Amino acid sequence: MSTELKDIKLPVDIPSQLSWLWITLTVLALVVLIALVVVWYLRKPKKQAVIEVNPLTAWEKAYARLDNLKLKKLIERPSLKPFYIELSDIIRHYLEERFSLKAPEMTTEEFLESLRTMPVLNEVQKQMLEEFLRTCDMVKFAKHQPSIQEAEKSFELIKALIGQTHGI
């Protein structure tokens, strides 16, 4: 092995025309790239200012729907079927949103069966709800025509049930 040092090699001569061509092409490519980025940035949709709104709670929505039902005066019509359909829909959606029960998608029997195993309502509340849902089914499917007083009682029962369960 030789310990002798060797001299460095001389620089390689690059033709000047070729180097200027490469520099020009590189700069041109960068300018095009920057122009594309600027165009993309200016054309992309602007984000709208997000207005933060506190969403309503399940019970607030249910109370609003109950108020709306009252304003519709369905209870004053000859047939109470639309009234009971909407009242049933209100409590089912409330229970779904509040307790993650899939109430709107179930039959009354399926819903009551699932409710038996869930501790979200006490026994009195479960009994009240069962009686209400059975009355709804009678009105909706068996052409039962309850009195206006019974319909008002059903309305108050649902309102009370929502009031009792919103803080659980």
MDTraj code that builds the backbone (N, CA, C; nanometers):
import mdtraj as md
import numpy as np

residues = "MET SER THR GLU LEU LYS ASP ILE LYS LEU PRO VAL ASP ILE PRO SER GLN LEU SER TRP LEU TRP ILE THR LEU THR VAL LEU ALA LEU VAL VAL LEU ILE ALA LEU VAL VAL VAL TRP TYR LEU ARG LYS PRO LYS LYS GLN ALA VAL ILE GLU VAL ASN PRO LEU THR ALA TRP GLU LYS ALA TYR ALA ARG LEU ASP ASN LEU LYS LEU LYS LYS LEU ILE GLU ARG PRO SER LEU LYS PRO PHE TYR ILE GLU LEU SER ASP ILE ILE ARG HIS TYR LEU GLU GLU ARG PHE SER LEU LYS ALA PRO GLU MET THR THR GLU GLU PHE LEU GLU SER LEU ARG THR MET PRO VAL LEU ASN GLU VAL GLN LYS GLN MET LEU GLU GLU PHE LEU ARG THR CYS ASP MET VAL LYS PHE ALA LYS HIS GLN PRO SER ILE GLN GLU ALA GLU LYS SER PHE GLU LEU ILE LYS ALA LEU ILE GLY GLN THR HIS GLY ILE".split()
xyz = np.array([
    [0.0810, -0.1176, 0.0000],
    [0.0000, 0.0000, 0.0000],
    [0.0859, 0.1246, 0.0000],
    [0.0494, 0.2122, -0.0829],
    [0.1313, 0.3312, -0.0998],
    [0.0782, 0.4412, -0.0088],
    [0.1663, 0.5115, 0.0579],
    [0.1291, 0.6205, 0.1475],
    [0.1501, 0.7551, 0.0817],
    [0.1800, 0.7509, -0.0383],
    [0.2055, 0.8730, -0.1128],
    [0.0733, 0.9417, -0.1489],
    [0.0672, 1.0713, -0.1335],
    [-0.0510, 1.1490, -0.1652],
    [-0.0532, 1.1849, -0.3118],
    [-0.1739, 1.1844, -0.3668],
    [-0.1874, 1.2190, -0.5071],
    [-0.2505, 1.3562, -0.5167],
    [-0.2180, 1.4231, -0.6222],
    [-0.2713, 1.5572, -0.6452],
    [-0.4176, 1.5467, -0.6890],
    [-0.4957, 1.6516, -0.6617],
    [-0.6361, 1.6530, -0.7013],
    [-0.6483, 1.6696, -0.8512],
    [-0.7612, 1.6214, -0.9024],
    [-0.7842, 1.6310, -1.0452],
    [-0.8297, 1.7707, -1.0792],
    [-0.8030, 1.8091, -1.1995],
    [-0.8449, 1.9406, -1.2464],
    [-0.9954, 1.9424, -1.2692],
    [-1.0597, 2.0597, -1.2557],
    [-1.2035, 2.0668, -1.2788],
    [-1.2381, 2.0339, -1.4230],
    [-1.3569, 1.9774, -1.4385],
    [-1.4042, 1.9416, -1.5713],
    [-1.4662, 2.0656, -1.6316],
    [-1.4348, 2.0910, -1.7552],
    [-1.4872, 2.2085, -1.8231],
    [-1.6253, 2.1757, -1.8789],
    [-1.7301, 2.2566, -1.8403],
    [-1.8662, 2.2394, -1.8900],
    [-1.8883, 2.3465, -1.9938],
    [-1.9378, 2.3067, -2.1077],
    [-1.9623, 2.4070, -2.2101],
    [-2.0611, 2.5113, -2.1584],
    [-2.0340, 2.6362, -2.1815],
    [-2.1144, 2.7455, -2.1258],
    [-2.2542, 2.7519, -2.1847],
    [-2.2724, 2.7229, -2.3121],
    [-2.4053, 2.7281, -2.3727],
    [-2.4973, 2.6252, -2.3077],
    [-2.4493, 2.5067, -2.2815],
    [-2.5286, 2.4018, -2.2221],
    [-2.5687, 2.4386, -2.0787],
    [-2.4773, 2.4965, -2.0023],
    [-2.5087, 2.5335, -1.8643],
    [-2.6146, 2.6432, -1.8597],
    [-2.6069, 2.7396, -1.9495],
    [-2.7085, 2.8460, -1.9512],
    [-2.8437, 2.7907, -1.9936],
    [-2.8440, 2.6946, -2.0799],
    [-2.9688, 2.6321, -2.1217],
    [-3.0340, 2.5591, -2.0043],
    [-2.9536, 2.4849, -1.9283],
    [-3.0062, 2.4142, -1.8117],
    [-3.0559, 2.5116, -1.7051],
    [-2.9857, 2.6148, -1.6813],
    [-3.0274, 2.7147, -1.5833],
    [-3.1579, 2.7802, -1.6282],
    [-3.1679, 2.8135, -1.7544],
    [-3.2883, 2.8774, -1.8074],
    [-3.4083, 2.7835, -1.7958],
    [-3.3895, 2.6580, -1.8331],
    [-3.4987, 2.5607, -1.8245],
    [-3.5415, 2.5370, -1.6793],
    [-3.4478, 2.5307, -1.5897],
    [-3.4791, 2.5104, -1.4479],
    [-3.5576, 2.6285, -1.3925],
    [-3.5131, 2.7492, -1.4218],
    [-3.5833, 2.8693, -1.3754],
    [-3.7229, 2.8752, -1.4361],
    [-3.7330, 2.8455, -1.5659],
    [-3.8613, 2.8455, -1.6335],
    [-3.9567, 2.7422, -1.5706],
    [-3.9069, 2.6245, -1.5407],
    [-3.9880, 2.5207, -1.4772],
    [-4.0357, 2.5655, -1.3390],
    [-3.9484, 2.6292, -1.2628],
    [-3.9868, 2.6805, -1.1314],
    [-4.0939, 2.7882, -1.1421],
    [-4.0816, 2.8767, -1.2390],
    [-4.1811, 2.9828, -1.2587],
    [-4.3170, 2.9219, -1.2937],
    [-4.3173, 2.8233, -1.3826],
    [-4.4426, 2.7560, -1.4202],
    [-4.5033, 2.6864, -1.2985],
    [-4.4206, 2.6191, -1.2208],
    [-4.4681, 2.5495, -1.1018],
    [-4.5289, 2.6477, -1.0009],
    [-4.4615, 2.7582, -0.9783],
    [-4.5128, 2.8606, -0.8862],
    [-4.6433, 2.9185, -0.9390],
    [-4.6513, 2.9425, -1.0690],
    [-4.7746, 2.9954, -1.1288],
    [-4.8896, 2.8969, -1.1101],
    [-4.8635, 2.7675, -1.1298],
    [-4.9675, 2.6668, -1.1097],
    [-5.0152, 2.6626, -0.9647],
    [-4.9238, 2.6699, -0.8720],
    [-4.9604, 2.6701, -0.7299],
    [-5.0446, 2.7929, -0.6964],
    [-5.0075, 2.9093, -0.7477],
    [-5.0822, 3.0324, -0.7222],
    [-5.2233, 3.0222, -0.7816],
    [-5.2343, 2.9716, -0.9040],
    [-5.3660, 2.9561, -0.9670],
    [-5.4521, 2.8578, -0.8879],
    [-5.3938, 2.7450, -0.8479],
    [-5.4682, 2.6465, -0.7681],
    [-5.5161, 2.7083, -0.6366],
    [-5.4297, 2.7813, -0.5705],
    [-5.4652, 2.8422, -0.4427],
    [-5.5786, 2.9445, -0.4589],
    [-5.5726, 3.0253, -0.5650],
    [-5.6752, 3.1268, -0.5864],
    [-5.8086, 3.0662, -0.6295],
    [-5.8058, 2.9513, -0.6953],
    [-5.9286, 2.8915, -0.7459],
    [-5.9957, 2.7980, -0.6474],
    [-5.9248, 2.7512, -0.5440],
    [-5.9873, 2.6579, -0.4507],
    [-6.0946, 2.7322, -0.3709],
    [-6.2027, 2.6600, -0.3372],
    [-6.3132, 2.7251, -0.2662],
    [-6.2677, 2.7793, -0.1308],
    [-6.3166, 2.8962, -0.1016],
    [-6.2828, 2.9586, 0.0266],
    [-6.3663, 2.8963, 0.1366],
    [-6.3071, 2.8774, 0.2501],
    [-6.3801, 2.8252, 0.3644],
    [-6.4681, 2.9352, 0.4207],
    [-6.5926, 2.8976, 0.4423],
    [-6.6863, 2.9930, 0.5009],
    [-6.6547, 3.0071, 0.6494],
    [-6.6833, 3.1235, 0.6992],
    [-6.6646, 3.1453, 0.8421],
    [-6.7622, 3.0540, 0.9154],
    [-6.7100, 2.9779, 1.0079],
    [-6.7926, 2.8834, 1.0821],
    [-6.8547, 2.9559, 1.2001],
    [-6.9853, 2.9541, 1.2001],
    [-7.0580, 3.0121, 1.3122],
    [-7.0931, 2.8976, 1.4053],
    [-7.0390, 2.9020, 1.5223],
    [-7.0620, 2.7943, 1.6161],
    [-7.1972, 2.8129, 1.6829],
    [-7.2808, 2.7145, 1.6624],
    [-7.4140, 2.7167, 1.7203],
    [-7.4236, 2.5990, 1.8156],
    [-7.4691, 2.6250, 1.9323],
    [-7.4875, 2.5164, 2.0270],
    [-7.6081, 2.4347, 1.9832],
    [-7.5861, 2.3078, 1.9523],
    [-7.6987, 2.2264, 1.9089],
    [-7.7973, 2.2050, 2.0232],
    [-7.9213, 2.1886, 1.9852],
    [-8.0235, 2.1645, 2.0856],
    [-8.0059, 2.0247, 2.1432],
    [-8.0388, 2.0117, 2.2693],
    [-8.0357, 1.8794, 2.3306],
    [-8.1567, 1.8008, 2.2830],
    [-8.1552, 1.6728, 2.3099],
    [-8.2661, 1.5860, 2.2676],
    [-8.3974, 1.6334, 2.3283],
    [-8.3958, 1.6694, 2.4554],
    [-8.5217, 1.7103, 2.5186],
    [-8.5677, 1.8466, 2.4692],
    [-8.4735, 1.9355, 2.4353],
    [-8.5128, 2.0655, 2.3793],
    [-8.5799, 2.0475, 2.2429],
    [-8.5239, 1.9573, 2.1616],
    [-8.5851, 1.9281, 2.0318],
    [-8.7247, 1.8679, 2.0506],
    [-8.7350, 1.7755, 2.1455],
    [-8.8643, 1.7099, 2.1691],
    [-8.9681, 1.8113, 2.2169],
    [-8.9295, 1.8998, 2.3081],
    [-9.0237, 2.0031, 2.3548],
    [-9.0643, 2.0956, 2.2402],
    [-8.9701, 2.1299, 2.1544],
    [-9.0015, 2.2151, 2.0393],
    [-9.0995, 2.1442, 1.9467],
    [-9.0773, 2.0151, 1.9261],
    [-9.1691, 1.9387, 1.8407],
    [-9.3071, 1.9269, 1.9056],
    [-9.3102, 1.9136, 2.0382],
    [-9.4398, 1.9092, 2.1079],
    [-9.5133, 2.0426, 2.0920],
    [-9.4401, 2.1520, 2.1057],
    [-9.5019, 2.2847, 2.0861],
    [-9.5551, 2.2987, 1.9441],
    [-9.4790, 2.2514, 1.8485],
    [-9.5203, 2.2575, 1.7081],
    [-9.6453, 2.1714, 1.6851],
    [-9.6485, 2.0561, 1.7485],
    [-9.7664, 1.9681, 1.7370],
    [-9.8903, 2.0372, 1.7918],
    [-9.8730, 2.1059, 1.9025],
    [-9.9858, 2.1775, 1.9622],
    [-10.0355, 2.2879, 1.8677],
    [-9.9404, 2.3579, 1.8041],
    [-9.9770, 2.4653, 1.7119],
    [-10.0522, 2.4140, 1.5884],
    [-10.0250, 2.2914, 1.5482],
    [-10.0924, 2.2337, 1.4318],
    [-10.2404, 2.2043, 1.4586],
    [-10.2768, 2.1958, 1.5852],
    [-10.4146, 2.1695, 1.6277],
    [-10.4699, 2.0408, 1.5674],
    [-10.3856, 1.9390, 1.5564],
    [-10.4305, 1.8092, 1.5062],
    [-10.5293, 1.7439, 1.6014],
    [-10.5234, 1.7845, 1.7259],
    [-10.6115, 1.7274, 1.8267],
    [-10.7584, 1.7693, 1.8051],
    [-10.7765, 1.8758, 1.7285],
    [-10.9115, 1.9268, 1.7037],
    [-10.9757, 1.8656, 1.5793],
    [-10.9025, 1.7839, 1.5077],
    [-10.9565, 1.7228, 1.3855],
    [-11.0453, 1.6035, 1.4214],
    [-11.1317, 1.5662, 1.3291],
    [-11.2206, 1.4515, 1.3561],
    [-11.1436, 1.3215, 1.3804],
    [-11.0355, 1.3000, 1.3055],
    [-10.9538, 1.1807, 1.3255],
    [-10.8284, 1.2193, 1.4032],
    [-10.8003, 1.1456, 1.5089],
    [-10.6809, 1.1735, 1.5898],
    [-10.5596, 1.0924, 1.5447],
    [-10.5750, 1.0172, 1.4387],
    [-10.4646, 0.9345, 1.3898],
    [-10.3395, 1.0170, 1.3593],
    [-10.3472, 1.1293, 1.2834],
    [-10.2259, 1.2092, 1.2585],
    [-10.1620, 1.2618, 1.3879],
    [-10.2457, 1.2974, 1.4845],
    [-10.1958, 1.3464, 1.6134],
    [-10.1141, 1.2375, 1.6826],
    [-10.1685, 1.1162, 1.6915],
    [-10.1000, 1.0071, 1.7596],
    [-9.9753, 0.9610, 1.6830],
    [-9.9815, 0.9653, 1.5512],
    [-9.8635, 0.9283, 1.4720],
    [-9.7488, 1.0240, 1.5031],
    [-9.7777, 1.1521, 1.5041],
    [-9.6715, 1.2502, 1.5303],
    [-9.6243, 1.2447, 1.6756],
    [-9.7158, 1.2270, 1.7682],
    [-9.6779, 1.2191, 1.9095],
    [-9.5896, 1.0970, 1.9344],
    [-9.6235, 0.9857, 1.8734],
    [-9.5424, 0.8645, 1.8841],
    [-9.4043, 0.8871, 1.8227],
    [-9.4009, 0.9536, 1.7094],
    [-9.2748, 0.9838, 1.6422],
    [-9.1851, 1.0722, 1.7300],
    [-9.2453, 1.1681, 1.7978],
    [-9.1690, 1.2588, 1.8854],
    [-9.1012, 1.1804, 1.9967],
    [-9.1759, 1.0941, 2.0660],
    [-9.1164, 1.0222, 2.1794],
    [-9.0156, 0.9190, 2.1309],
    [-9.0417, 0.8551, 2.0187],
    [-8.9472, 0.7557, 1.9673],
    [-8.8147, 0.8217, 1.9271],
    [-8.8225, 0.9350, 1.8596],
    [-8.6988, 1.0043, 1.8205],
    [-8.6261, 1.0612, 1.9430],
    [-8.7022, 1.1083, 2.0402],
    [-8.6393, 1.1568, 2.1635],
    [-8.5610, 1.0435, 2.2305],
    [-8.6249, 0.9280, 2.2451],
    [-8.5596, 0.8154, 2.3119],
    [-8.4379, 0.7668, 2.2324],
    [-8.4475, 0.7725, 2.1007],
    [-8.3329, 0.7332, 2.0185],
    [-8.2161, 0.8290, 2.0415],
    [-8.2445, 0.9570, 2.0358],
    [-8.1378, 1.0560, 2.0503],
    [-8.0836, 1.0606, 2.1929],
    [-8.1706, 1.0477, 2.2891],
    [-8.1311, 1.0606, 2.4297],
    [-8.0586, 0.9370, 2.4820],
    [-8.1106, 0.8181, 2.4448],
    [-8.0574, 0.6949, 2.5028],
    [-7.9992, 0.5986, 2.3986],
    [-7.9870, 0.6432, 2.2747],
    [-7.9331, 0.5611, 2.1654],
    [-8.0156, 0.4344, 2.1411],
    [-8.1437, 0.4418, 2.1663],
    [-8.2348, 0.3317, 2.1341],
    [-8.2809, 0.3516, 1.9906],
    [-8.2875, 0.2485, 1.9138],
    [-8.3314, 0.2591, 1.7740],
    [-8.4843, 0.2525, 1.7667],
    [-8.5497, 0.3296, 1.8495],
    [-8.6952, 0.3256, 1.8623],
    [-8.7718, 0.3526, 1.7332],
    [-8.7348, 0.4509, 1.6504],
    [-8.8139, 0.4772, 1.5302],
    [-8.8128, 0.3624, 1.4293],
    [-8.7116, 0.2763, 1.4369],
    [-8.6974, 0.1691, 1.3398],
    [-8.7617, 0.0386, 1.3859],
    [-8.8138, 0.0363, 1.5077],
    [-8.8680, -0.0872, 1.5636],
    [-9.0194, -0.0841, 1.5695],
    [-9.0760, -0.2038, 1.5682],
    [-9.2189, -0.2132, 1.5972],
    [-9.2363, -0.1869, 1.7462],
    [-9.3597, -0.1669, 1.7872],
    [-9.3854, -0.1427, 1.9296],
    [-9.3373, -0.2607, 2.0136],
    [-9.3660, -0.3816, 1.9682],
    [-9.3250, -0.5005, 2.0445],
    [-9.1731, -0.5107, 2.0543],
    [-9.1030, -0.4878, 1.9445],
    [-8.9567, -0.4928, 1.9466],
    [-8.9006, -0.3858, 2.0393],
    [-8.9579, -0.2680, 2.0300],
    [-8.9106, -0.1577, 2.1134],
    [-8.9326, -0.1866, 2.2611],
    [-9.0518, -0.2321, 2.2961],
    [-9.0819, -0.2613, 2.4369],
    [-8.9936, -0.3740, 2.4893],
    [-8.9667, -0.4724, 2.4057],
    [-8.8792, -0.5827, 2.4462],
    [-8.7370, -0.5311, 2.4725],
    [-8.6867, -0.4462, 2.3864],
    [-8.5513, -0.3923, 2.4075],
    [-8.5471, -0.3014, 2.5301],
    [-8.6567, -0.2348, 2.5566],
    [-8.6638, -0.1442, 2.6712],
    [-8.6617, -0.2213, 2.8033],
    [-8.7169, -0.3423, 2.8026],
    [-8.7210, -0.4236, 2.9254],
    [-8.5805, -0.4525, 2.9797],
    [-8.4860, -0.4680, 2.8906],
    [-8.3505, -0.5043, 2.9326],
    [-8.2600, -0.3830, 2.9547],
    [-8.3120, -0.2640, 2.9275],
    [-8.2291, -0.1441, 2.9411],
    [-8.2739, -0.0634, 3.0627],
    [-8.1782, -0.0203, 3.1428],
    [-8.2131, 0.0533, 3.2648],
    [-8.2298, 0.2042, 3.2442],
    [-8.2665, 0.2472, 3.1252],
    [-8.2747, 0.3911, 3.0996],
    [-8.4004, 0.4542, 3.1588],
    [-8.5033, 0.3738, 3.1783],
    [-8.6274, 0.4239, 3.2381],
    [-8.6594, 0.3386, 3.3596],
    [-8.7285, 0.3988, 3.4575],
    [-8.7715, 0.3198, 3.5717],
    [-8.8984, 0.2426, 3.5332],
    [-8.9447, 0.1566, 3.6200],
    [-9.0588, 0.0697, 3.5876],
    [-9.1865, 0.1490, 3.5616],
    [-9.2096, 0.2553, 3.6375],
    [-9.3293, 0.3370, 3.6177],
    [-9.3253, 0.4034, 3.4793],
    [-9.2099, 0.4562, 3.4426],
    [-9.1946, 0.5203, 3.3119],
    [-9.2124, 0.4188, 3.1989],
    [-9.1573, 0.3000, 3.2179],
    [-9.1735, 0.1951, 3.1166],
    [-9.3208, 0.1592, 3.0994],
    [-9.3921, 0.1497, 3.2103],
    [-9.5348, 0.1157, 3.2055],
    [-9.6138, 0.2267, 3.1361],
    [-9.5843, 0.3516, 3.1690],
    [-9.6520, 0.4648, 3.1046],
    [-9.6264, 0.4628, 2.9540],
    [-9.5031, 0.4399, 2.9163],
    [-9.4664, 0.4376, 2.7749],
    [-9.5339, 0.3214, 2.7032],
    [-9.5384, 0.2069, 2.7671],
    [-9.6039, 0.0912, 2.7052],
    [-9.7523, 0.1182, 2.6819],
    [-9.8204, 0.1727, 2.7808],
    [-9.9630, 0.2046, 2.7650],
    [-9.9830, 0.3061, 2.6520],
    [-9.8989, 0.4065, 2.6475],
    [-9.9101, 0.5067, 2.5417],
    [-9.8906, 0.4443, 2.4042],
    [-9.7855, 0.3635, 2.3882],
    [-9.7566, 0.3040, 2.2580],
    [-9.8660, 0.2063, 2.2143],
    [-9.9229, 0.1360, 2.3089],
    [-10.0333, 0.0450, 2.2750],
    [-10.1557, 0.1255, 2.2304],
    [-10.1815, 0.2382, 2.2958],
    [-10.2914, 0.3252, 2.2528],
    [-10.2646, 0.3777, 2.1125],
    [-10.1398, 0.4191, 2.0859],
    [-10.1024, 0.4668, 1.9519],
    [-10.1290, 0.3592, 1.8475],
    [-10.0900, 0.2371, 1.8773],
    [-10.1127, 0.1281, 1.7821],
    [-10.2620, 0.1063, 1.7582],
    [-10.3403, 0.1167, 1.8627],
    [-10.4858, 0.1005, 1.8473],
    [-10.5417, 0.2104, 1.7571],
    [-10.4944, 0.3319, 1.7743],
    [-10.5423, 0.4441, 1.6920],
    [-10.4933, 0.4286, 1.5483],
    [-10.3654, 0.3935, 1.5323],
    [-10.3062, 0.3867, 1.3993],
    [-10.3540, 0.2669, 1.3180],
    [-10.3749, 0.1513, 1.3854],
    [-10.3996, 0.0290, 1.3104],
    [-10.5382, -0.0325, 1.3329],
    [-10.6045, 0.0006, 1.4424],
    [-10.7329, -0.0630, 1.4725],
    [-10.8490, 0.0358, 1.4676],
    [-10.8236, 0.1530, 1.4152],
    [-10.9254, 0.2570, 1.3998],
    [-10.9932, 0.2955, 1.5319],
    [-10.9164, 0.2837, 1.6394],
    [-10.9669, 0.3290, 1.7702],
    [-10.9732, 0.4812, 1.7682],
    [-11.0807, 0.5379, 1.8198],
    [-11.0981, 0.6835, 1.8216],
    [-11.1094, 0.7295, 1.9674],
    [-10.9960, 0.7658, 2.0287],
    [-11.0020, 0.8128, 2.1673],
    [-11.0665, 0.9509, 2.1747],
    [-11.1054, 0.9883, 2.2949],
    [-11.1646, 1.1211, 2.3147],
    [-11.0541, 1.2264, 2.3128],
    [-11.0942, 1.3502, 2.2997],
    [-10.9974, 1.4615, 2.3028],
    [-10.9276, 1.4640, 2.4381],
    [-11.0012, 1.4317, 2.5444],
    [-10.9410, 1.4293, 2.6786],
    [-10.8315, 1.3219, 2.6871],
    [-10.8566, 1.2061, 2.6255],
    [-10.7546, 1.1009, 2.6237],
    [-10.6327, 1.1452, 2.5434],
    [-10.6556, 1.2134, 2.4335],
    [-10.5452, 1.2631, 2.3507],
    [-10.4646, 1.3669, 2.4279],
    [-10.5315, 1.4558, 2.4980],
    [-10.4609, 1.5561, 2.5791],
    [-10.3822, 1.4890, 2.6910],
    [-10.4411, 1.3850, 2.7497],
    [-10.3716, 1.3103, 2.8548],
    [-10.2453, 1.2438, 2.7976],
    [-10.2551, 1.1888, 2.6777],
    [-10.1388, 1.1271, 2.6120],
    [-10.0302, 1.2318, 2.5868],
    [-10.0717, 1.3488, 2.5409],
    [-9.9773, 1.4576, 2.5155],
    [-9.9033, 1.4943, 2.6441],
    [-9.9778, 1.5126, 2.7525],
    [-9.9170, 1.5493, 2.8812],
    [-9.8283, 1.4376, 2.9348],
    [-9.8676, 1.3131, 2.9111],
    [-9.7871, 1.1988, 2.9548],
    [-9.6502, 1.2013, 2.8864],
    [-9.6503, 1.2250, 2.7549],
    [-9.5239, 1.2291, 2.6805],
    [-9.4394, 1.3485, 2.7255],
    [-9.5034, 1.4605, 2.7453],
    [-9.4313, 1.5793, 2.7919],
    [-9.3676, 1.5526, 2.9286],
    [-9.4429, 1.4871, 3.0177],
    [-9.3911, 1.4548, 3.1508],
    [-9.2781, 1.3532, 3.1420],
    [-9.2914, 1.2545, 3.0549],
    [-9.1879, 1.1530, 3.0403],
    [-9.0567, 1.2150, 2.9919],
    [-9.0660, 1.3069, 2.8980],
    [-8.9468, 1.3778, 2.8495],
    [-8.8862, 1.4594, 2.9639],
    [-8.9721, 1.5279, 3.0389],
    [-8.9249, 1.6090, 3.1515],
    [-8.8551, 1.5255, 3.2574],
    [-8.9065, 1.4055, 3.2817],
    [-8.8483, 1.3193, 3.3849],
    [-8.7156, 1.2578, 3.3408],
    [-8.6978, 1.2385, 3.2116],
    [-8.5803, 1.1647, 3.1643],
    [-8.4686, 1.2510, 3.1090],
    [-8.4914, 1.3794, 3.0897],
    [-8.3843, 1.4581, 3.0260],
    [-8.2643, 1.4789, 3.1161],
    [-8.2806, 1.4637, 3.2448],
    [-8.1682, 1.4856, 3.3354],
    [-8.1015, 1.3571, 3.3820],
    [-8.1485, 1.2435, 3.3328],
    [-8.0928, 1.1149, 3.3786],
    [-7.9493, 1.1024, 3.3320],
])
top = md.Topology()
chain = top.add_chain()
for i, resn in enumerate(residues, 1):
    res = top.add_residue(resn, chain, resSeq=i)
    for name in ("N", "CA", "C"):
        top.add_atom(name, md.element.get_by_symbol(name[0]), res)
traj = md.Trajectory(xyz[None], top)
